[in-house]
Amino acid sequence: MNKKKTINRRSWLSAPYVVWVVGFTVIPLLVIFQYALTSRDGVFTLANITAIFEPVHLKAMLFSLEIAVGCTIICILLSYPLVMAMRRLNMGRQGFTLFILILPMWMNFILRILAWQLILSNNGILNFLLQKIGLAPLSLANTGTAIMIGVIYDYLPYMVLPIFNAVNEIDEDIIEAAKDLGANSLTVFLKVILPLSVPGLLSGIVMVFVPSMTSFVIADVLGGGKLQLIGNVIEQEFTKSANWNMGSGLSVSLMLFVLISMAFTTKNETEGKSSTIW
């Protein structure tokens, strides 16, 4: 009885969290779904959700998918060499490297993006340096390349950290055994380190792909408002057009797409862990 009373008392400690989730997650989602499934006259309709297939919305959706996939792939390609280099460092240097990696995240997000706007502008720092060394300036301002750079810069740490945790947990004896059997560095990476780090890789993919696809501030600042991600379209439906029904419908469509992607990734992560164990 005393044990049950103790458990019941401890369960009350989660009450603030439950109130928070209900008040700031569940209720807002219900409101969004209500707007998404009704017209401005309050009549039930699916037109707001199916509007994602309209040419203007589908174009923004495909561009968002292109940015998200490109960002995820480039973050993976940048993360593994960095993680492998960090693995060879001692604990003190590893901690310092991680600190340097996450240090920019302590600054305000908008300030960091504005800094990239200054760097990539036609008269910015990058073109100034290129001209100083005799190279032609680049026209990166208000382009998809600028958006991609901003997205990669912002979300790279979210790929590095889970991969680093997964790689750092690999027993050094396994790597040494592979080398003793004649495997070179590339074979060790492809046959040992990469398969064993799949759970961390999949976690990183979720943490990078989802926010990079739904972001809109980076496109506003670095794209100059000329290139529209689906997040920009949704934001404009709420703020400029004041069409909460359409904005909610597009949000629900995007949320369903993200949930399906996350479910697929989670399934593969579970299978990856199982295959690693066996």
C-alpha positions in Angstrom: 0.0 0.0 0.0 2.8 2.4 0.9 4.5 1.7 -2.4 1.3 2.5 -4.3 0.8 5.7 -2.4 4.4 6.7 -3.1 3.8 6.0 -6.8 0.6 8.0 -6.8 2.3 10.9 -5.1 5.1 10.9 -7.6 2.6 10.8 -10.5 1.4 14.2 -9.4 4.9 15.6 -10.2 4.1 15.2 -13.9 1.0 17.4 -13.6 2.7 20.6 -14.7 4.1 18.8 -17.7 0.6 17.5 -18.6 -0.9 20.9 -18.2 1.8 22.4 -20.5 1.3 19.7 -23.2 -2.5 20.1 -23.2 -2.4 23.9 -23.1 0.3 24.5 -25.6 0.3 21.5 -27.8 -3.0 19.6 -27.8 -5.4 22.5 -27.7 -3.5 24.5 -30.4 -3.5 21.4 -32.7 -7.2 20.9 -32.2 -7.8 24.6 -33.2 -5.6 24.1 -36.3 -7.5 21.0 -37.3 -10.8 22.8 -36.8 -9.7 25.7 -39.1 -8.3 23.2 -41.6 -11.5 21.2 -41.9 -13.8 24.2 -42.2 -14.3 27.1 -44.6 -14.5 30.7 -43.6 -18.3 30.2 -43.3 -17.7 27.3 -40.9 -18.8 24.6 -43.4 -16.9 21.3 -43.3 -14.5 21.0 -46.3 -11.3 19.2 -47.3 -10.4 21.9 -49.8 -7.9 23.6 -47.4 -6.0 20.3 -47.0 -6.1 19.3 -50.7 -5.0 22.9 -51.6 -1.4 21.6 -51.2 -1.7 20.1 -54.7 -2.4 23.5 -56.3 0.5 24.5 -58.6 1.7 27.4 -56.4 1.6 25.4 -53.2 3.0 22.3 -54.8 5.9 24.3 -56.2 6.8 25.6 -52.8 6.4 22.2 -51.3 8.8 20.6 -53.8 11.3 23.4 -53.3 11.1 22.9 -49.6 11.7 19.2 -50.1 14.6 19.9 -52.3 16.2 22.2 -49.7 15.5 19.7 -46.9 17.0 16.7 -48.8 20.0 18.7 -50.0 20.6 20.1 -46.5 20.3 16.6 -44.9 22.7 15.0 -47.4 25.3 17.7 -47.2 25.1 17.7 -43.4 25.8 13.9 -43.4 28.8 14.4 -45.7 30.2 17.1 -43.5 29.4 15.4 -40.2 31.2 12.0 -40.6 34.7 13.5 -41.4 34.3 15.9 -38.5 33.1 13.1 -36.1 35.9 10.8 -37.2 38.5 13.5 -36.5 36.9 14.2 -33.1 37.0 10.5 -32.3 40.8 10.6 -32.5 41.1 13.5 -30.1 41.4 13.0 -26.3 38.4 13.7 -24.1 39.5 17.3 -23.3 39.9 18.2 -27.0 36.6 16.5 -27.8 34.8 18.6 -25.3 36.5 21.8 -26.6 35.6 20.9 -30.2 31.9 20.2 -29.3 31.9 23.5 -27.4 33.1 25.4 -30.5 30.5 23.6 -32.6 27.6 24.6 -30.4 28.9 28.0 -29.5 27.1 29.8 -32.4 23.8 28.3 -31.2 24.0 30.4 -28.1 23.5 33.5 -30.2 20.2 34.7 -31.4 18.9 32.8 -34.5 18.0 36.0 -36.4 21.4 37.6 -35.8 23.2 34.6 -37.1 21.1 34.6 -40.3 21.5 38.3 -40.7 25.3 37.8 -40.4 25.1 35.3 -43.4 23.1 37.9 -45.3 26.0 40.4 -44.8 28.5 37.7 -45.9 26.7 36.6 -49.0 25.4 39.9 -50.3 26.8 41.2 -53.6 28.9 43.8 -51.7 29.5 41.5 -48.8 32.5 40.0 -47.1 32.7 37.0 -49.3 32.9 39.0 -52.6 35.3 41.4 -51.0 37.7 38.6 -50.2 37.3 37.0 -53.6 38.1 40.3 -55.3 41.1 40.8 -53.1 42.6 37.5 -54.3 41.8 38.2 -57.9 38.7 36.1 -58.4 35.3 37.1 -59.8 32.6 37.9 -57.4 29.7 35.5 -56.9 26.0 36.4 -57.1 24.7 34.4 -54.1 22.3 37.0 -52.6 18.6 36.1 -52.8 19.3 32.7 -54.3 18.5 29.1 -53.5 22.2 28.6 -52.8 22.1 31.2 -50.1 19.1 29.6 -48.5 20.9 26.2 -48.6 24.0 27.7 -47.0 21.9 29.2 -44.2 20.0 26.0 -43.5 23.1 23.9 -43.5 24.9 26.3 -41.1 21.9 26.4 -38.7 21.2 22.6 -38.6 24.6 21.0 -39.0 25.1 20.6 -35.2 21.9 18.7 -35.0 23.5 16.1 -37.3 26.9 16.1 -35.8 25.9 15.5 -32.2 23.8 12.3 -32.6 26.3 10.8 -35.0 29.2 11.7 -32.6 27.3 10.0 -29.7 26.7 6.9 -31.8 30.3 6.7 -33.1 31.8 7.5 -29.7 30.0 4.4 -28.2 31.6 2.0 -30.6 34.1 -0.2 -28.8 37.6 0.5 -29.9 38.4 -3.3 -29.7 35.9 -3.9 -32.6 37.8 -1.4 -34.8 41.2 -2.8 -33.8 39.9 -6.3 -34.6 38.8 -5.2 -38.1 42.3 -3.7 -38.7 44.0 -6.9 -37.5 42.0 -8.8 -40.0 43.5 -6.6 -42.8 40.8 -4.0 -43.2 42.0 -0.5 -44.3 40.6 2.7 -42.9 37.9 3.0 -45.6 36.8 -0.6 -45.1 36.6 -0.1 -41.3 34.4 3.0 -41.8 32.1 1.3 -44.4 31.8 -2.1 -42.7 32.1 -1.2 -39.0 31.6 2.4 -38.1 28.9 3.3 -40.5 26.6 0.4 -39.8 27.0 0.8 -36.0 26.3 4.5 -36.2 23.0 4.1 -38.2 20.8 4.8 -35.1 22.6 8.1 -34.6 22.5 8.9 -38.3 18.7 8.3 -38.5 18.2 10.5 -35.4 20.2 13.2 -37.1 18.2 12.9 -40.3 15.0 13.5 -38.4 16.5 16.5 -36.5 17.7 18.1 -39.7 15.2 17.1 -42.3 12.0 18.1 -40.5 13.0 21.7 -39.3 14.8 22.5 -42.6 11.7 21.7 -44.5 9.4 23.7 -42.3 11.7 26.7 -41.9 10.6 30.1 -43.4 12.7 32.8 -41.6 15.9 31.7 -43.4 14.2 31.9 -46.8 12.8 35.4 -45.9 16.2 36.8 -45.0 18.6 35.0 -47.4 16.1 34.5 -50.2 14.9 38.1 -50.1 11.3 37.0 -50.3 11.8 35.9 -53.9 11.9 32.2 -53.2 9.0 30.6 -51.4 9.3 27.6 -49.1 6.1 26.0 -48.0 6.7 27.6 -44.6 6.7 31.0 -46.2 3.4 30.3 -47.9 1.8 29.1 -44.7 3.1 32.2 -42.8 1.7 34.5 -45.4 -1.7 32.9 -45.3 -1.9 33.6 -41.6 -0.3 37.1 -41.5 -0.9 38.8 -44.9 -4.0 37.0 -46.3 -5.6 36.5 -42.8 -6.9 33.2 -44.2 -6.5 31.0 -41.2 -8.4 28.2 -42.8 -6.1 27.9 -45.8 -3.0 28.3 -43.6 -4.2 25.6 -41.2 -5.0 23.3 -44.1 -1.6 23.6 -45.6 -0.1 23.2 -42.1 -2.0 19.9 -41.6 -0.9 18.7 -45.0 2.8 19.5 -44.2 2.4 17.9 -40.8 1.0 14.7 -42.3 3.9 14.5 -44.7 6.4 15.1 -41.9 4.8 12.5 -39.7 4.9 9.9 -42.5 8.6 10.7 -43.0 9.3 10.4 -39.3 7.4 7.1 -39.0 9.5 5.7 -41.9 12.7 6.9 -40.3 11.7 5.6 -36.8 10.9 2.2 -38.3 14.3 2.0 -40.0 16.0 3.2 -36.8 14.3 0.3 -34.9 15.4 -2.2 -37.6 18.9 -0.7 -37.5 19.2 -1.2 -33.8 17.9 -4.8 -34.1 20.3 -5.7 -36.9 23.2 -4.1 -34.9 22.3 -6.2 -31.8 22.2 -9.4 -33.9 
